Structures are given as structure tokens and as C-alpha cells.
Amino acid sequence: MANTDLYMIYHGILVPRISHSEESLNYHEKFTVKDDDIFSVTYPKSGTTWMQEILPLLLNGGDLTVVQTIPNWDRVPWLEETRASSILDKIPSPRAMVSHMPYHLMPQTFFNSKAKVIYVTRNPKDVLVSSFHFHKMASFLDEPGTLEEFTDKFLAGNVFFGKWTDHVKSWQNTDLGDRILYITYEDMLQDLRGVLVRILTLLGRQLSADALDRVVDHCTFKNMKTNTMSNYSLVPQNIMDCKKSSFLRKGIAGDWKNHFSPELDAKFTAAIQEEMNGSNISFPWDEE
């Protein structure tokens, strides 16, 4: 069972108390979405921090000042978290924000707006490994136990923001039409420039080749890892202990192969396949 000291239960999903409150979730529900708002939606550990780096740069023409001087949680805030109400009213339009919410829990005004969404997915095996390490270093999440124990919790949805499969399915069969762009973490690793061009197209924006080069270079994982405004090193050690595991750890695809036993791989793959059965959703990593 969930540790109620650490988590609140919101419409059946666990959310960490450190960053969510009755007030913040209420603010989220009643939030007035503007037509030029941009949401990057992810299941946790799927590239959120990366999108918080990318979006301001694409929106401001590639000026790096904002990402070098403002912490990522203030420049592209989480809509459902406690800081949102003090920040979002001050951010000039177009506003970029991130969310871990499943589709049906978005604010009511979102559905009738023209707001754009970038939904980022990542191989769930890598999500699991990343989340496992995150639980080890974050004092506001419960102890993960062994990887096998944590896998059982992950597959059952007894982790923050519920089941990976539920989240992905909720965002796949929407009626958002050309308001939503689907990208994968793996796409971003393989061809970051190509992904940025797709995002610019979604947003109806253009960047000069020089500005795009600058953004691509800045948003490589190794450069983000050293940016104190993005790597969570500003967070006190008693909340996130970077000595146990750095927040931006490896930024690669396929790290799960260094952690999964053949038995765990078979069990995890079967469980995910069963949940996704009949959804007609396929991912590039399904062939691996």
C-alpha cells in the first residue's frame, strides 16, 4: 500500500505530497487554458526535464539566457504542482508548461481550447530503471526495494502517476487532431534536430539555422547535465541526494539491458504486452 505520509491519492493515482496539495490540484482543475498555451506531457522519467530545456529556446528564438538563469521548474512549470499558481500568471504568452496527468484529468478548459500538446514516450524498461534510481535518491518517494520488487509495484501502478500503460493509452486515442505531436525519447537521442523541427512545425514557428544549431548543441544531454538550472543540483541534499544518484543520470536508450535479468525481461515484456493488447499502438522499441 502507498505511504500516505509521502503521497496523496488523486482520482486513483499517487502524487507526491512534496509538490502537490489540495490547493494545487484544485488550481490545476480550474486552470484557464489559453489557445496559445503549450503542454509537454509525459509519464515520469520520460524526458520532462529535456522538454523544459527545449521549449523556452524554441519560443524565444534560441536565446540561451533564460535556461542559464531560471531553474527549469520556474521557466516551464508543472501545472499540477504547488508552484504553478505563483508562476503561471506571470509568464508571458505563449506559456509552456509540463504535466504528468493522464488525458482525462486535464483541466476542463483544455479540451475546448486550441492549446498544443507534445506527448513524449520512452521505452518503459528504461523508464522503470530511471525511476528505480530516482526513488533511491529522492527522499519524498518511498524506498524502491530491489529492482524486482520495484518492478512489481511499477507494473501494478503503485508508483507515482499510476500505470505506464494507462498513461500512454489515455493520450493515444484522443480527439486532439493536429493539436498533438507524438515524439519519443529515443527520437530525441537519435535525431534531436529533426525532433526540434517537428516541434517548431507544431508551434507554427521558425528558427534560423544558426539559432537551431545553438539550441541543438545546448540541449545535448551532456550540456544539460552541467547546467545547474536544469540538473536539480540546486535542490537541497536532504530532498534529492545527488551523491546516491545524479538526477540526470545517463540519458541513454537501452540502459535497462544492464539491469534486467532474462526472467525480469520476460515478465515485464509479457505484462506490458498484455496491457497494450488491442490498443493498436506500436513503439519503435517493440522490435528490440
BAMARMI-482264 format. One line per field, with one value per residue (C-alpha): z, y, x; chain; residue number from 1; residue in three letters. Coordinates in steps of 0.25 Angstrom, whole numbers, plus 5000, padded with zeros to 4 digits. Layout:
N
zz = Z,...
yy = Y,...
xx = X,...
chain = A,...
n = NUM,...
res = ALA,...
//
This chain:
288
zz = 5000,4998,5009,5012,5018,5004,4995,4992,4984,4973,4965,4968,4965,4974,4974,4983,4995,4994,4981,4981,4990,4991,4986,4975,4969,4970,4963,4952,4951,4950,4941,4929,4917,4907,4892,4890,4903,4900,4909,4909,4915,4920,4929,4939,4935,4920,4916,4924,4928,4914,4909,4920,4913,4899,4899,4904,4894,4882,4887,4889,4876,4883,4893,4904,4915,4921,4922,4928,4939,4943,4949,4940,4949,4949,4934,4929,4942,4945,4944,4955,4965,4976,4970,4957,4964,4967,4954,4942,4943,4942,4930,4917,4905,4899,4912,4912,4924,4927,4933,4937,4937,4928,4917,4925,4937,4929,4932,4926,4919,4912,4903,4897,4895,4883,4892,4887,4893,4891,4897,4900,4902,4905,4906,4919,4922,4923,4930,4940,4942,4943,4953,4961,4962,4965,4976,4983,4983,4985,5000,4996,4989,4996,4996,4984,4990,4980,4965,4965,4976,4969,4956,4963,4968,4955,4947,4957,4956,4971,4967,4965,4954,4953,4942,4930,4920,4926,4923,4909,4905,4911,4902,4889,4886,4887,4878,4878,4863,4859,4873,4878,4874,4878,4880,4887,4896,4886,4875,4882,4885,4870,4863,4873,4861,4854,4866,4869,4854,4857,4869,4862,4851,4862,4868,4855,4857,4850,4855,4847,4844,4854,4865,4863,4863,4876,4882,4878,4884,4897,4898,4897,4910,4914,4913,4921,4931,4935,4935,4949,4945,4939,4947,4960,4968,4974,4981,4996,4998,5008,4998,4986,4989,4977,4984,4983,4968,4960,4955,4940,4941,4927,4917,4908,4902,4906,4920,4924,4918,4929,4940,4935,4937,4925,4935,4938,4924,4920,4932,4929,4914,4915,4925,4917,4904,4911,4916,4902,4895,4886,4887,4873,4878,4874,4878,4872,4884,4882,4871,4881
yy = 5000,5014,5022,5033,5042,5043,5042,5047,5039,5048,5041,5027,5031,5034,5048,5053,5062,5070,5076,5074,5079,5080,5095,5092,5081,5090,5101,5090,5086,5101,5106,5114,5109,5119,5116,5118,5110,5098,5086,5075,5063,5051,5039,5042,5039,5040,5053,5064,5072,5071,5078,5089,5092,5091,5099,5112,5113,5109,5120,5131,5129,5122,5132,5123,5133,5128,5114,5118,5128,5122,5108,5099,5097,5112,5114,5103,5099,5087,5091,5081,5085,5095,5106,5107,5117,5127,5126,5123,5137,5144,5136,5144,5136,5127,5119,5106,5096,5082,5071,5057,5056,5046,5051,5050,5058,5070,5083,5085,5097,5090,5081,5093,5101,5101,5098,5089,5077,5070,5056,5049,5034,5025,5011,5006,4997,5010,5018,5007,5007,5022,5023,5012,5021,5033,5026,5023,5038,5045,5045,5049,5036,5022,5013,5005,4992,4982,4984,4972,4978,4991,4985,4978,4992,4999,4988,4989,5004,5006,5017,5032,5035,5021,5010,5014,5007,5014,5027,5024,5019,5031,5040,5032,5031,5046,5055,5066,5064,5073,5079,5068,5063,5050,5048,5038,5040,5031,5040,5051,5043,5039,5052,5064,5074,5066,5066,5081,5084,5075,5083,5097,5092,5089,5102,5109,5115,5116,5118,5122,5110,5117,5118,5104,5099,5107,5100,5086,5088,5093,5082,5071,5062,5065,5080,5079,5071,5082,5093,5096,5102,5088,5077,5079,5081,5094,5085,5082,5069,5064,5065,5059,5053,5054,5046,5034,5036,5048,5053,5054,5040,5035,5040,5028,5017,5003,5004,4994,4983,4986,4983,4973,4958,4950,4946,4960,4964,4953,4956,4971,4970,4960,4969,4982,4974,4969,4983,4989,4977,4983,4997,4997,5005,5001,5007,5006,4998,4987,4981,4980
xx = 5000,5004,5011,5001,5011,5018,5007,4993,4983,4977,4966,4972,4987,4998,5004,5016,5012,5025,5020,5005,4994,4979,4980,4990,4981,4969,4977,4980,4966,4960,4972,4968,4976,4979,4979,4994,4998,5007,5008,5018,5012,5020,5019,5030,5044,5042,5048,5041,5054,5059,5046,5047,5060,5056,5042,5047,5058,5049,5039,5050,5058,5069,5073,5080,5079,5066,5071,5084,5078,5064,5062,5054,5043,5040,5042,5033,5025,5017,5002,4998,5009,5009,5018,5009,4999,5010,5017,5008,5000,5014,5019,5016,5009,5011,5013,5020,5017,5019,5009,5009,4994,4986,4978,4964,4970,4974,4967,4953,4957,4968,4958,4951,4964,4974,4986,4996,5002,5015,5014,5027,5028,5040,5043,5036,5048,5057,5046,5046,5061,5062,5050,5057,5069,5061,5054,5067,5072,5058,5054,5040,5037,5037,5048,5049,5054,5060,5059,5050,5041,5040,5036,5024,5020,5022,5014,5003,5002,5006,5016,5014,5004,5000,5002,5011,5001,4989,4996,5001,4987,4980,4988,4988,4973,4970,4961,4972,4975,4987,4988,4996,5010,5016,5031,5039,5051,5059,5055,5062,5074,5075,5072,5070,5070,5059,5050,5052,5048,5035,5032,5034,5025,5014,5016,5016,5030,5043,5057,5069,5079,5089,5079,5075,5089,5091,5078,5082,5096,5091,5081,5090,5089,5104,5102,5089,5095,5105,5094,5091,5078,5074,5081,5074,5087,5080,5071,5075,5082,5072,5061,5069,5083,5091,5102,5093,5089,5090,5077,5081,5088,5091,5082,5083,5074,5075,5081,5071,5079,5090,5079,5069,5071,5065,5054,5051,5051,5041,5032,5032,5030,5018,5012,5013,5009,4996,4992,4994,4987,4976,4981,4987,4999,5013,5026,5040,5045,5035,5044,5056
chain = A,A,A,A,A,A,A,A,A,A,A,A,A,A,A,A,A,A,A,A,A,A,A,A,A,A,A,A,A,A,A,A,A,A,A,A,A,A,A,A,A,A,A,A,A,A,A,A,A,A,A,A,A,A,A,A,A,A,A,A,A,A,A,A,A,A,A,A,A,A,A,A,A,A,A,A,A,A,A,A,A,A,A,A,A,A,A,A,A,A,A,A,A,A,A,A,A,A,A,A,A,A,A,A,A,A,A,A,A,A,A,A,A,A,A,A,A,A,A,A,A,A,A,A,A,A,A,A,A,A,A,A,A,A,A,A,A,A,A,A,A,A,A,A,A,A,A,A,A,A,A,A,A,A,A,A,A,A,A,A,A,A,A,A,A,A,A,A,A,A,A,A,A,A,A,A,A,A,A,A,A,A,A,A,A,A,A,A,A,A,A,A,A,A,A,A,A,A,A,A,A,A,A,A,A,A,A,A,A,A,A,A,A,A,A,A,A,A,A,A,A,A,A,A,A,A,A,A,A,A,A,A,A,A,A,A,A,A,A,A,A,A,A,A,A,A,A,A,A,A,A,A,A,A,A,A,A,A,A,A,A,A,A,A,A,A,A,A,A,A,A,A,A,A,A,A,A,A,A,A,A,A,A,A,A,A,A,A
n = 1,2,3,4,5,6,7,8,9,10,11,12,13,14,15,16,17,18,19,20,21,22,23,24,25,26,27,28,29,30,31,32,33,34,35,36,37,38,39,40,41,42,43,44,45,46,47,48,49,50,51,52,53,54,55,56,57,58,59,60,61,62,63,64,65,66,67,68,69,70,71,72,73,74,75,76,77,78,79,80,81,82,83,84,85,86,87,88,89,90,91,92,93,94,95,96,97,98,99,100,101,102,103,104,105,106,107,108,109,110,111,112,113,114,115,116,117,118,119,120,121,122,123,124,125,126,127,128,129,130,131,132,133,134,135,136,137,138,139,140,141,142,143,144,145,146,147,148,149,150,151,152,153,154,155,156,157,158,159,160,161,162,163,164,165,166,167,168,169,170,171,172,173,174,175,176,177,178,179,180,181,182,183,184,185,186,187,188,189,190,191,192,193,194,195,196,197,198,199,200,201,202,203,204,205,206,207,208,209,210,211,212,213,214,215,216,217,218,219,220,221,222,223,224,225,226,227,228,229,230,231,232,233,234,235,236,237,238,239,240,241,242,243,244,245,246,247,248,249,250,251,252,253,254,255,256,257,258,259,260,261,262,263,264,265,266,267,268,269,270,271,272,273,274,275,276,277,278,279,280,281,282,283,284,285,286,287,288
res = MET,ALA,ASN,THR,ASP,LEU,TYR,MET,ILE,TYR,HIS,GLY,ILE,LEU,VAL,PRO,ARG,ILE,SER,HIS,SER,GLU,GLU,SER,LEU,ASN,TYR,HIS,GLU,LYS,PHE,THR,VAL,LYS,ASP,ASP,ASP,ILE,PHE,SER,VAL,THR,TYR,PRO,LYS,SER,GLY,THR,THR,TRP,MET,GLN,GLU,ILE,LEU,PRO,LEU,LEU,LEU,ASN,GLY,GLY,ASP,LEU,THR,VAL,VAL,GLN,THR,ILE,PRO,ASN,TRP,ASP,ARG,VAL,PRO,TRP,LEU,GLU,GLU,THR,ARG,ALA,SER,SER,ILE,LEU,ASP,LYS,ILE,PRO,SER,PRO,ARG,ALA,MET,VAL,SER,HIS,MET,PRO,TYR,HIS,LEU,MET,PRO,GLN,THR,PHE,PHE,ASN,SER,LYS,ALA,LYS,VAL,ILE,TYR,VAL,THR,ARG,ASN,PRO,LYS,ASP,VAL,LEU,VAL,SER,SER,PHE,HIS,PHE,HIS,LYS,MET,ALA,SER,PHE,LEU,ASP,GLU,PRO,GLY,THR,LEU,GLU,GLU,PHE,THR,ASP,LYS,PHE,LEU,ALA,GLY,ASN,VAL,PHE,PHE,GLY,LYS,TRP,THR,ASP,HIS,VAL,LYS,SER,TRP,GLN,ASN,THR,ASP,LEU,GLY,ASP,ARG,ILE,LEU,TYR,ILE,THR,TYR,GLU,ASP,MET,LEU,GLN,ASP,LEU,ARG,GLY,VAL,LEU,VAL,ARG,ILE,LEU,THR,LEU,LEU,GLY,ARG,GLN,LEU,SER,ALA,ASP,ALA,LEU,ASP,ARG,VAL,VAL,ASP,HIS,CYS,THR,PHE,LYS,ASN,MET,LYS,THR,ASN,THR,MET,SER,ASN,TYR,SER,LEU,VAL,PRO,GLN,ASN,ILE,MET,ASP,CYS,LYS,LYS,SER,SER,PHE,LEU,ARG,LYS,GLY,ILE,ALA,GLY,ASP,TRP,LYS,ASN,HIS,PHE,SER,PRO,GLU,LEU,ASP,ALA,LYS,PHE,THR,ALA,ALA,ILE,GLN,GLU,GLU,MET,ASN,GLY,SER,ASN,ILE,SER,PHE,PRO,TRP,ASP,GLU,GLU
//
